[in-house]
Amino acid sequence: MGGAGLRFGVERVGTDGVRKRSFAFEEGGEVVPGLLWLPPGGSAPRPLVMAGHGFGVDKRFPFPKPALRALVLEGGCAVAILDAPGHGERRADPGQDFDATAAAYREHWGSFAGSRIAREYRAAVRMLQREAEIGAGPVGYWGLSLATQYGLAYLAEAEDLRAAVLGLFRRGPVVAHYARLVRCPVFFVLQQDDEIHPRDGVQALFDEIAAPDKQLAASPGAHVEVPEAVCRAAVEFMLRRLAAPI
């Protein structure tokens, strides 16, 4: 495995059989690192779910991990997670503190408003679908919290996406603009006691999403206390729409 533009690392296999490979590619003059999850078996073409991560963590910690593993093990999907700007291997100084990571990301968002991140995701899809183990199957997006902010920039221009799981992020003028351009089916997560993104702002962002097929899953609890039943419903939503005929 290792098509044009992609550089892969050594494969590691988890106790659950999920195969993980680090990868990197260049886009817009930057090296973009990612992590690819593959099922133990199956054949191409297979669904590809692009995913993101939360603020201050990196590609190793998409939320929630069990749900993404279910996409791989139950749905036979490939899942690819990219490091956001200022995070993970994209940190200028791997030893920098959280405030420096936050500043680096905010500077990038302030300069590009998600447009460069969207371009990175589109490039990753093109290259990953050239790989023999993935192929040109259906594509979805999974991104909660920070990954909703930059994911909406990608969704706004991605015409071939079958479904997206979003949420845990509040309305702002830029993300609201992107949300009004989204047309793919959306499953949206809201936590009623969210201490980071209060419920009214999160509800307002859901209301802006223009997709005719959208579902809101609102539950009691704090930002990271998304109930297992909601995660399960999100997985089923994604797998149904990835499997649906065009």
C-alpha positions as CSV (number, residue, x, y, z in Angstrom):
1,M,0.0,0.0,0.0
2,G,1.4,3.4,-0.8
3,G,-0.1,5.3,-3.8
4,A,1.2,8.5,-5.3
5,G,1.4,11.3,-2.7
6,L,0.9,9.1,0.3
7,R,3.6,7.9,2.6
8,F,2.6,5.1,5.0
9,G,4.2,3.9,8.2
10,V,4.4,0.4,9.7
11,E,1.0,-1.3,10.2
12,R,0.0,-2.2,13.8
13,V,-2.9,-4.6,14.6
14,G,-5.0,-4.1,17.7
15,T,-6.4,-6.8,19.9
16,D,-9.7,-6.3,18.2
17,G,-8.2,-6.9,14.7
18,V,-8.3,-3.3,13.6
19,R,-5.3,-2.5,11.5
20,K,-3.7,1.0,11.9
21,R,-1.2,2.7,9.7
22,S,0.1,6.2,10.0
23,F,0.4,8.2,6.8
24,A,1.3,11.6,5.5
25,F,1.0,13.7,2.4
26,E,1.7,17.2,1.2
27,E,-1.0,19.7,0.5
28,G,-0.6,23.5,0.1
29,G,3.1,23.4,1.1
30,E,2.3,21.6,4.4
31,V,2.8,18.0,5.5
32,V,-0.5,16.6,6.7
33,P,-0.2,13.5,9.0
34,G,-3.0,11.0,9.4
35,L,-4.0,7.7,10.8
36,L,-5.8,5.0,8.8
37,W,-7.9,2.3,10.4
38,L,-8.8,-0.8,8.3
39,P,-10.8,-3.9,9.1
40,P,-9.2,-7.3,9.4
41,G,-10.9,-8.6,6.3
42,G,-13.2,-7.7,3.4
43,S,-12.4,-6.3,0.0
44,A,-12.5,-3.1,-2.0
45,P,-14.2,-1.0,-2.8
46,R,-15.1,-0.3,0.8
47,P,-16.7,2.8,2.5
48,L,-14.3,5.5,3.6
49,V,-15.1,7.6,6.6
50,M,-13.0,10.7,7.1
51,A,-12.8,11.8,10.7
52,G,-11.5,14.5,12.9
53,H,-10.6,15.0,16.6
54,G,-11.3,17.4,19.4
55,F,-9.5,20.5,20.6
56,G,-6.0,19.9,22.2
57,V,-5.8,16.2,21.2
58,D,-4.8,14.6,17.9
59,K,-5.5,11.9,15.3
60,R,-5.0,9.2,18.0
61,F,-8.0,10.3,19.9
62,P,-11.1,10.7,17.7
63,F,-14.3,10.8,19.7
64,P,-15.7,8.4,20.6
65,K,-13.3,5.7,19.6
66,P,-15.7,2.7,20.2
67,A,-18.1,4.2,17.6
68,L,-15.4,4.5,15.0
69,R,-14.2,1.0,15.7
70,A,-17.8,-0.2,15.1
71,L,-17.7,1.5,11.6
72,V,-14.6,-0.5,10.8
73,L,-15.5,-3.9,12.4
74,E,-19.2,-4.0,11.6
75,G,-19.4,-1.9,8.5
76,G,-16.1,-2.9,6.9
77,C,-15.2,0.8,6.6
78,A,-11.8,2.4,6.3
79,V,-11.5,5.3,8.7
80,A,-9.0,8.1,8.2
81,I,-8.3,10.7,10.8
82,L,-6.1,13.8,10.0
83,D,-4.3,15.9,12.5
84,A,-5.8,19.4,12.6
85,P,-3.5,22.4,12.2
86,G,-1.5,23.1,15.4
87,H,-2.3,19.6,16.7
88,G,-0.4,16.3,16.9
89,E,2.5,16.1,14.5
90,R,1.6,19.5,13.1
91,R,2.7,21.2,16.3
92,A,5.7,23.4,15.6
93,D,7.2,22.3,19.0
94,P,6.0,18.8,20.2
95,G,6.7,19.9,23.8
96,Q,4.5,23.1,23.6
97,D,1.7,23.5,26.1
98,F,-2.0,23.6,25.5
99,D,-2.2,27.4,25.2
100,A,0.4,27.3,22.4
101,T,-1.6,24.6,20.6
102,A,-4.8,26.6,20.9
103,A,-3.1,29.7,19.6
104,A,-1.6,27.9,16.6
105,Y,-5.0,26.5,15.6
106,R,-6.8,29.8,16.1
107,E,-4.3,31.6,14.0
108,H,-4.8,29.1,11.2
109,W,-8.6,29.3,11.5
110,G,-8.4,33.1,11.6
111,S,-6.3,33.1,8.4
112,F,-8.1,30.5,6.4
113,A,-11.6,29.9,8.0
114,G,-11.3,26.2,7.3
115,S,-10.7,26.5,3.6
116,R,-7.3,24.9,3.7
117,I,-8.4,22.1,6.0
118,A,-11.3,21.4,3.6
119,R,-8.7,21.2,0.7
120,E,-6.7,18.7,2.8
121,Y,-9.6,16.4,3.4
122,R,-10.5,16.5,-0.3
123,A,-6.9,15.6,-1.2
124,A,-6.8,12.8,1.3
125,V,-10.0,11.3,-0.1
126,R,-8.7,11.3,-3.6
127,M,-5.4,9.7,-2.6
128,L,-6.9,7.1,-0.2
129,Q,-9.4,6.0,-2.8
130,R,-6.6,5.1,-5.2
131,E,-5.3,2.5,-2.7
132,A,-6.1,-1.1,-3.6
133,E,-7.5,-1.9,-0.1
134,I,-10.0,1.0,-0.2
135,G,-11.1,1.9,-3.7
136,A,-13.7,4.3,-4.9
137,G,-16.5,3.4,-2.5
138,P,-19.0,5.8,-0.7
139,V,-17.6,8.5,1.6
140,G,-18.8,9.8,5.0
141,Y,-17.5,12.2,7.6
142,W,-17.4,11.9,11.4
143,G,-16.4,14.9,13.4
144,L,-17.6,16.1,16.8
145,S,-16.6,19.2,18.8
146,L,-13.7,20.9,17.0
147,A,-14.0,18.5,14.1
148,T,-17.5,19.9,13.5
149,Q,-16.0,23.4,13.1
150,Y,-13.5,22.5,10.4
151,G,-15.6,19.6,9.1
152,L,-18.4,21.9,8.0
153,A,-15.9,23.7,5.8
154,Y,-15.2,20.4,4.1
155,L,-18.9,19.4,3.9
156,A,-19.9,22.7,2.3
157,E,-18.0,21.8,-0.9
158,A,-18.1,18.0,-0.9
159,E,-20.8,17.0,-3.3
160,D,-20.2,13.2,-3.1
161,L,-20.6,12.7,0.7
162,R,-23.2,10.2,1.7
163,A,-23.6,11.2,5.4
164,A,-22.0,13.1,8.3
165,V,-22.0,12.8,12.1
166,L,-21.5,16.3,13.7
167,G,-22.3,18.1,16.9
168,L,-20.9,19.4,20.2
169,F,-20.1,22.8,18.6
170,R,-22.0,26.1,18.7
171,R,-23.1,28.5,16.0
172,G,-20.8,31.2,14.8
173,P,-20.9,33.3,11.6
174,V,-18.4,31.3,9.7
175,V,-19.7,27.8,10.6
176,A,-23.2,29.0,10.1
177,H,-22.3,30.0,6.5
178,Y,-20.9,26.6,5.9
179,A,-23.8,24.8,7.5
180,R,-26.2,26.5,5.1
181,L,-24.4,24.9,2.2
182,V,-24.5,21.3,3.6
183,R,-26.7,18.9,1.6
184,C,-25.7,15.4,2.7
185,P,-27.7,13.6,5.5
186,V,-26.5,14.7,9.0
187,F,-26.8,13.1,12.4
188,F,-26.2,15.9,15.0
189,V,-25.2,15.4,18.7
190,L,-26.2,17.9,21.4
191,Q,-25.4,17.6,25.1
192,Q,-27.9,19.6,27.2
193,D,-25.4,20.3,30.0
194,D,-22.4,21.0,27.7
195,E,-19.9,23.2,29.7
196,I,-17.9,24.1,26.5
197,H,-20.5,24.7,23.9
198,P,-23.9,25.7,25.6
199,R,-27.0,24.0,24.3
200,D,-28.6,27.1,22.8
201,G,-25.6,27.8,20.6
202,V,-25.4,24.1,19.5
203,Q,-29.1,24.0,18.7
204,A,-28.7,27.2,16.7
205,L,-25.9,25.5,14.6
206,F,-28.1,22.5,14.0
207,D,-30.9,24.8,12.8
208,E,-28.6,26.4,10.2
209,I,-27.8,23.0,8.5
210,A,-29.6,23.0,5.2
211,A,-29.6,19.3,4.7
212,P,-33.2,18.0,4.2
213,D,-32.3,14.8,6.0
214,K,-31.0,15.7,9.4
215,Q,-31.5,14.3,12.9
216,L,-30.9,15.9,16.3
217,A,-29.9,13.6,19.2
218,A,-30.1,15.7,22.4
219,S,-29.2,14.1,25.7
220,P,-28.5,15.2,29.3
221,G,-24.9,15.4,30.3
222,A,-21.6,17.3,29.8
223,H,-19.6,17.7,26.7
224,V,-17.9,14.3,26.7
225,E,-20.8,12.4,28.3
226,V,-22.5,11.4,25.0
227,P,-24.6,8.3,25.9
228,E,-23.6,5.0,24.3
229,A,-27.1,4.7,22.8
230,V,-26.6,8.0,20.9
231,C,-23.2,6.8,19.6
232,R,-24.8,3.6,18.5
233,A,-27.6,5.5,16.7
234,A,-24.9,7.6,15.0
235,V,-23.1,4.5,13.8
236,E,-26.3,3.0,12.4
237,F,-27.2,6.2,10.7
238,M,-23.8,6.3,9.0
239,L,-23.8,2.7,7.9
240,R,-27.3,2.8,6.5
241,R,-26.5,5.8,4.4
242,L,-23.2,4.5,3.2
243,A,-24.9,1.3,2.1
244,A,-27.9,3.0,0.4
245,P,-27.9,3.0,-3.4
246,I,-27.2,6.3,-5.1
